[in-house]
Amino acid sequence: MKKLRFEKVGDISSKYPFVEVCFEKEREPLMEISITDDKELSFKIYGSKTTTEFTLQHWEEILKIAKDFLPKAIKDEEDFESFLK
């Protein structure tokens, strides 16, 4: 089974950072885990010319990373906004 790699990415055009999901030895991300303005998780799956297969274990790992990421990213942003006041 291919292993997944998760990379947190900050972008000045979005309020919260997001997480790119890739297979370990590949460069192109397969998916983006982000946070909506309503502070909910959003999963964007990128199109590809090849078929991408995820196992149940992959989905469980993606969900665990996303659930851990959500409160931390929200807290970091709220702390930053408080600092600026």
C-alpha contacts under 8 A as a table, 3 or more apart, distances in Angstrom:
res1	aa1	res2	aa2	distance
2	K	23	F	6.49
2	K	24	E	7.13
3	K	23	F	5.83
3	K	24	E	5.41
4	L	21	V	6.80
4	L	22	C	5.70
4	L	23	F	4.43
4	L	24	E	5.06
4	L	58	H	7.35
5	R	21	V	5.86
5	R	22	C	5.15
5	R	23	F	5.68
5	R	24	E	4.93
6	F	19	V	6.30
6	F	20	E	5.69
6	F	21	V	4.85
6	F	22	C	6.48
7	E	19	V	5.34
7	E	20	E	5.16
7	E	21	V	6.70
8	K	17	P	6.73
8	K	18	F	5.72
8	K	19	V	4.36
8	K	20	E	6.42
9	V	17	P	5.49
9	V	18	F	5.33
9	V	19	V	5.87
9	V	20	E	7.12
10	G	14	S	7.96
10	G	16	Y	7.27
10	G	17	P	4.41
10	G	18	F	6.58
11	D	14	S	5.66
11	D	15	K	7.93
11	D	16	Y	7.80
11	D	17	P	6.30
12	I	15	K	7.26
14	S	17	P	6.99
15	K	77	E	7.67
16	Y	34	S	7.51
16	Y	35	I	6.51
16	Y	73	A	6.53
16	Y	74	I	7.26
16	Y	77	E	6.79
17	P	34	S	7.05
17	P	35	I	7.92
17	P	73	A	6.93
18	F	32	E	6.71
18	F	33	I	5.63
18	F	34	S	4.60
18	F	35	I	7.15
19	V	32	E	5.63
19	V	33	I	5.00
19	V	34	S	6.53
20	E	29	P	5.85
20	E	30	L	7.45
20	E	31	M	5.89
20	E	32	E	4.66
20	E	33	I	6.44
21	V	29	P	5.44
21	V	30	L	5.69
21	V	31	M	5.09
21	V	32	E	6.12
21	V	33	I	7.65
22	C	26	E	6.48
22	C	27	R	7.08
22	C	28	E	6.50
22	C	29	P	4.52
22	C	30	L	5.36
22	C	31	M	7.12
23	F	26	E	5.48
23	F	27	R	7.98
23	F	29	P	7.66
23	F	30	L	7.68
26	E	29	P	7.83
29	P	32	E	7.49
29	P	46	Y	7.50
30	L	45	I	6.13
30	L	46	Y	5.46
30	L	47	G	7.77
31	M	43	F	6.92
31	M	44	K	5.51
31	M	45	I	4.37
31	M	46	Y	5.56
32	E	43	F	5.78
32	E	44	K	5.04
32	E	45	I	6.50
32	E	46	Y	7.81
33	I	41	L	6.90
33	I	42	S	5.78
33	I	43	F	4.80
33	I	44	K	6.52
33	I	66	A	6.65
34	S	41	L	5.84
34	S	42	S	5.12
34	S	43	F	6.47
34	S	44	K	7.92
35	I	38	D	7.83
35	I	39	K	5.64
35	I	40	E	5.42
35	I	41	L	4.79
35	I	42	S	5.75
35	I	70	L	7.08
36	T	39	K	5.14
36	T	40	E	5.29
36	T	41	L	6.37
36	T	42	S	6.50
37	D	40	E	7.45
39	K	70	L	7.92
39	K	74	I	7.41
40	E	70	L	7.70
41	L	66	A	7.27
41	L	70	L	6.91
48	S	51	T	6.98
48	S	52	T	7.80
54	F	57	Q	7.85
54	F	58	H	5.59
54	F	59	W	6.65
55	T	58	H	5.05
55	T	59	W	6.47
56	L	59	W	5.13
56	L	60	E	6.16
57	Q	60	E	5.10
57	Q	61	E	6.16
58	H	61	E	5.14
58	H	62	I	6.13
59	W	62	I	5.02
59	W	63	L	6.08
60	E	63	L	5.14
60	E	64	K	6.13
61	E	64	K	5.09
61	E	65	I	6.18
62	I	65	I	5.26
62	I	66	A	6.11
63	L	66	A	5.01
63	L	67	K	6.04
64	K	67	K	5.20
64	K	68	D	6.19
65	I	68	D	5.19
65	I	69	F	5.98
66	A	69	F	4.98
66	A	70	L	6.16
67	K	70	L	5.51
67	K	71	P	7.51
68	D	71	P	6.57
68	D	72	K	6.94
69	F	72	K	5.44
69	F	73	A	5.98
70	L	73	A	5.45
70	L	74	I	6.23
71	P	74	I	5.16
71	P	75	K	6.02
72	K	75	K	5.16
72	K	76	D	6.09
73	A	76	D	5.11
73	A	77	E	6.23
74	I	77	E	5.22
74	I	78	E	6.15
75	K	78	E	5.06
75	K	79	D	5.97
76	D	79	D	5.14
76	D	80	F	6.12
77	E	80	F	5.03
77	E	81	E	6.14
78	E	81	E	5.06
78	E	82	S	6.13
79	D	82	S	5.08
79	D	83	F	6.16
80	F	83	F	5.04
80	F	84	L	6.41
81	E	84	L	5.22
81	E	85	K	6.65
82	S	85	K	5.34
